[in-house]
């Protein structure tokens, strides 16, 4: 562990943690602090170990890199699950704050895997008389490193009043569906240019504050757990061959035989080409090996369609799951079981 540049290893750690950890990590290099036996998660576990050494207490990664409450509400994760997502590099706290022309924007959190991307910002006007409502908007530009189609879908907006009262400060969310994310990290540059008042119908509202707020967020993939099944299951009374299931703690990909999916489509009287949804393959629950069922309450379909003879459905789950404990998916109104073990 010699010659590590710890200042560069943890550029986003809060200052009050940063300085304490640096001295402890220097002690690791000098042999003055007892080293941990296993470091499977790299620098993040070293950091947690350093905090244990300094403070004499158990410190998890999620206690160092705090989850924002709003992000936790969106992903429905308890403390243990939040820790797992931080250690798996699915959740990151960002710590970037930029102020210009009376407006401060702070990037708070990103949560992402190989399928979906979520970013949370806090936008605050210095003038407390400015009221940022859910109908306000932010103009922004993106620099995608000369890569086209990083997202097949990207939506954004201020959170509604049920989640935050109106004031001069408001949370702003971005949610994207990744397209061919690959395994290499990419920097996504987001340049906010103005805060706008609510508009009329399809018209944008007047510009309230104009400036330049530029953030570099990292796009990275989280390795899914893949199950090559190639097995036939009874779904909505029809035999359906499920070829593959991919799971992460926050999303799922289901790959079925295309002809079998066509039968379900005909039975339901729908057309996927017209953006209908195939209810028989909605994942409405997750069964764990101990028999516990996690019901899906806010299932969000990210992408679905036919390709190369298969029907593929990708969705973000309403709450974080423990991938290692999953034994089956429960699909459709009848909760038909697709066992994966």
C-alpha positions in Angstrom: 0.0 0.0 0.0 3.0 2.3 -0.5 3.0 5.5 -2.5 -0.8 5.9 -2.7 -2.0 9.4 -3.5 -4.9 9.4 -1.0 -5.8 13.0 -1.8 -6.7 11.9 -5.3 -8.3 8.7 -4.2 -11.1 10.4 -2.3 -11.7 13.8 -4.1 -15.4 13.8 -3.2 -15.2 13.0 0.5 -16.7 15.8 2.8 -13.9 17.9 4.3 -14.7 17.0 7.9 -14.2 13.3 7.0 -11.5 13.9 4.4 -8.8 15.3 6.7 -9.3 12.7 9.5 -9.1 9.8 7.0 -6.0 11.2 5.2 -3.9 11.0 8.4 -5.2 7.5 9.1 -4.5 6.3 5.6 -1.0 7.7 5.8 -0.7 5.5 8.9 -1.7 2.5 6.9 1.2 3.3 4.5 3.6 3.7 7.4 2.5 0.6 9.1 1.3 2.5 12.2 -2.3 1.4 11.8 -3.5 -2.2 11.6 -4.5 -3.1 8.0 -7.7 -4.9 7.3 -7.5 -8.5 6.0 -9.9 -8.2 3.1 -10.5 -5.2 0.8 -12.8 -6.6 -1.8 -14.4 -3.3 -2.5 -11.2 -1.4 -2.8 -10.8 2.2 -1.6 -14.3 2.4 -0.1 -13.6 -0.4 2.4 -10.2 1.1 3.1 -12.0 4.4 4.0 -14.5 2.6 6.2 -11.7 0.8 7.9 -9.8 4.0 8.4 -12.9 5.5 10.2 -13.0 2.5 12.4 -9.4 2.9 13.3 -9.8 6.6 14.0 -13.1 6.7 15.8 -13.0 3.2 17.4 -16.5 2.3 16.2 -18.1 0.4 13.3 -18.6 2.7 10.3 -20.3 1.6 7.1 -19.8 3.2 3.7 -23.4 4.6 3.8 -22.6 6.3 7.1 -19.7 8.1 5.4 -21.4 8.8 2.1 -24.9 9.7 3.3 -27.9 8.8 1.2 -30.2 11.8 0.6 -33.7 11.2 2.0 -35.4 12.0 -1.3 -33.2 9.6 -3.2 -34.0 7.0 -0.5 -37.7 7.5 -1.0 -37.4 7.1 -4.8 -35.6 3.7 -4.4 -37.2 2.4 -1.3 -34.0 1.2 0.3 -33.4 0.5 4.0 -30.1 1.2 5.8 -28.6 -2.2 5.0 -29.6 -1.9 1.3 -28.3 1.6 1.1 -24.9 0.3 2.4 -24.9 -2.4 -0.1 -25.6 0.0 -3.0 -22.8 2.3 -1.9 -20.3 -0.6 -1.5 -21.4 -1.9 -4.9 -20.8 1.6 -6.5 -24.4 1.8 -7.5 -25.1 4.8 -5.3 -22.7 7.8 -5.0 -22.9 11.1 -3.2 -21.6 13.8 -5.5 -20.5 16.9 -3.5 -20.5 19.5 -6.3 -21.8 23.0 -5.6 -21.8 25.9 -8.0 -23.2 29.4 -7.5 -23.9 32.0 -10.2 -26.1 35.1 -10.4 -28.0 34.5 -7.2 -28.6 30.8 -7.8 -26.8 27.8 -6.2 -27.1 24.3 -7.6 -25.8 21.3 -5.7 -25.5 17.9 -7.1 -26.4 15.5 -4.3 -26.7 11.9 -5.5 -26.5 9.5 -8.4 -27.9 6.0 -8.3 -27.4 3.8 -11.4 -26.7 0.4 -12.8 -26.3 -1.0 -16.3 -30.0 -0.1 -17.1 -31.0 3.1 -15.4 -29.6 6.4 -14.3 -30.9 8.8 -11.5 -29.4 12.1 -10.5 -30.6 14.4 -7.7 -29.9 18.1 -7.5 -30.9 20.9 -5.0 -31.5 24.3 -6.6 -31.7 27.3 -4.2 -32.3 31.0 -5.0 -30.4 33.5 -2.8 -33.5 35.7 -2.9 -36.0 34.1 -0.6 -38.9 35.8 -2.3 -38.3 33.6 -5.4 -40.7 30.7 -5.2 -39.6 27.5 -7.0 -42.7 25.5 -7.7 -43.0 22.0 -9.4 -44.1 23.8 -12.6 -40.9 25.8 -12.8 -38.2 24.5 -15.2 -34.5 24.4 -15.7 -32.8 24.8 -19.1 -29.7 22.8 -19.6 -27.3 21.4 -22.2 -25.5 18.1 -22.2 -22.1 17.1 -23.5 -22.0 13.4 -24.2 -18.4 13.0 -25.0 -19.2 12.7 -28.7 -21.3 9.7 -28.0 -24.8 9.6 -29.4 -27.7 7.9 -27.7 -26.3 7.5 -24.3 -30.0 7.4 -23.2 -32.9 5.9 -25.0 -35.0 8.1 -22.6 -34.2 11.0 -20.3 -36.7 12.9 -18.2 -36.3 15.6 -15.7 -38.2 18.1 -13.5 -38.7 19.5 -10.0 -40.3 17.3 -7.4 -44.0 17.8 -6.7 -45.5 19.4 -3.6 -46.3 16.1 -2.0 -42.6 15.6 -1.6 -41.4 19.1 -0.8 -43.1 22.3 0.2 -42.8 25.4 -2.1 -39.9 27.7 -1.1 -36.8 29.3 -2.7 -35.2 25.9 -2.7 -36.3 22.7 -4.5 -35.0 19.3 -5.5 -34.6 18.6 -9.2 -34.4 15.0 -10.6 -33.1 13.4 -13.8 -34.0 9.9 -14.7 -32.6 8.1 -17.7 -32.8 4.7 -19.4 -29.3 3.8 -20.7 -28.7 2.6 -24.2 -25.8 0.1 -24.6 -23.9 1.4 -21.5 -20.9 -0.9 -21.9 -18.4 -1.4 -19.2 -16.3 1.8 -19.6 -17.1 4.9 -17.5 -18.2 8.1 -19.3 -18.3 11.6 -18.0 -21.7 13.2 -18.7 -21.4 17.0 -18.6 -24.6 18.8 -17.6 -24.6 22.6 -18.0 -27.6 24.3 -16.5 -28.3 27.7 -18.1 -31.4 29.2 -16.5 -34.3 28.8 -14.0 -37.6 29.6 -15.6 -41.0 30.4 -14.2 -44.1 28.2 -15.0 -45.2 28.5 -18.6 -48.6 28.6 -20.2 -49.7 25.3 -21.9 -46.8 24.2 -24.1 -45.0 27.5 -23.8 -41.9 27.9 -21.5 -42.2 30.5 -18.7 -40.1 33.6 -18.4 -36.5 33.4 -17.4 -36.0 34.1 -13.7 -32.3 33.6 -13.3 -29.7 33.0 -16.0 -26.1 31.7 -15.5 -23.7 28.9 -16.0 -23.7 25.9 -13.7 -21.7 23.0 -15.1 -21.5 19.5 -13.5 -19.5 16.4 -14.5 -21.4 13.2 -13.6 -20.0 9.8 -14.1 -21.9 7.1 -16.1 -20.9 3.6 -15.1 -22.3 0.2 -15.3 -23.0 -2.2 -12.4 -22.5 -5.8 -13.3 -25.8 -7.7 -13.2 -26.3 -11.2 -12.0 -27.3 -13.3 -15.1 -29.3 -16.5 -15.1 -29.3 -18.4 -18.4 -32.5 -20.3 -18.1 -33.8 -21.4 -21.5 -36.8 -23.1 -19.8 -40.5 -23.2 -20.4 -42.9 -21.7 -17.9 -46.7 -21.5 -17.7 -47.6 -17.8 -17.9 -51.2 -16.6 -18.2 -52.1 -20.2 -19.3 -49.6 -20.2 -22.1 -46.2 -22.0 -22.4 -43.5 -19.3 -22.5 -39.8 -20.0 -22.9 -37.7 -17.6 -20.7 -34.2 -17.5 -22.1 -32.5 -15.2 -19.6 -33.0 -13.1 -16.5 -30.6 -10.3 -15.4 -30.9 -8.8 -11.9 -29.3 -5.9 -10.1 -30.5 -4.5 -6.8 -32.5 -1.8 -8.6 -33.6 -3.2 -12.0 -34.4 -6.3 -13.9 -34.2 -7.6 -17.5 -36.4 -10.4 -18.8 -35.7 -12.1 -22.1 -38.3 -14.4 -23.6 -38.9 -16.2 -26.8 -40.5 -13.7 -29.3 -43.1 -16.1 -30.7 -44.3 -17.0 -27.2 -44.6 -13.4 -26.3 -46.6 -12.8 -29.5 -49.1 -15.4 -28.3 -49.5 -13.4 -25.0 -49.8 -10.2 -27.0 -52.7 -11.7 -29.1 -54.4 -13.2 -26.0 -54.4 -9.7 -24.4 -55.5 -8.0 -27.6 -52.8 -5.4 -27.5 -50.1 -4.1 -29.9 -46.6 -3.6 -28.6 -45.8 -1.6 -31.7 -48.4 1.0 -30.4 -46.6 1.3 -27.0 -49.0 -1.0 -25.2 -47.7 -3.0 -22.2 -47.8 -6.8 -21.9 -49.4 -7.3 -18.6 -48.7 -11.1 -18.4 -45.0 -10.4 -18.2 -45.2 -7.5 -15.6 -42.9 -8.4 -12.7 -45.4 -7.9 -9.8 -43.3 -9.6 -7.1 -40.0 -11.0 -6.1 -39.9 -14.3 -4.1 -36.9 -14.9 -1.9 -35.4 -18.3 -1.0 -37.0 -18.2 2.5 -40.5 -17.7 0.9 -40.7 -14.0 1.6 -42.5 -12.1 -1.3 -41.5 -8.5 -2.1 -44.5 -7.0 -3.9 -43.9 -4.5 -6.6 -45.8 -1.3 -5.9 -44.3 1.2 -8.4 -42.8 -0.9 -11.2 -41.4 1.3 -13.9 -41.0 -0.2 -17.4 -37.9 1.3 -19.0 -37.9 -0.5 -22.3 -39.7 -3.4 -24.0 -39.8 -4.8 -27.5 -38.8 -7.5 -30.0 -35.2 -8.0 -31.2 -33.4 -10.9 -32.7 -36.2 -13.3 -32.2 -36.7 -12.4 -28.5 -39.0 -10.2 -26.5 -37.0 -8.2 -23.9 -38.4 -6.2 -21.0 -36.3 -3.9 -18.8 -37.7 -2.3 -15.7 -36.7 -0.4 -12.6 -37.9 -2.0 -9.4 -39.9 0.0 -6.9 -37.7 -1.0 -4.0 -34.2 -2.3 -3.7 -33.8 -6.1 -3.7 -31.2 -8.5 -2.4 -30.2 -10.2 -5.6 -28.4 -13.1 -3.9 -31.7 -14.1 -2.1 -34.0 -14.1 -5.1 -35.4 -17.5 -6.1 -38.3 -16.5 -8.5 -40.0 -13.7 -10.3 -43.8 -13.4 -10.0 -45.4 -12.1 -13.2 -48.8 -11.0 -14.4 -52.1 -10.6 -12.5 -51.9 -14.3 -11.4 -48.4 -13.9 -10.1 -47.1 -16.8 -12.3 -43.7 -18.0 -11.1 -40.5 -17.9 -13.1 -38.0 -19.7 -10.9 -34.4 -18.9 -11.5 -32.8 -21.4 -9.2 
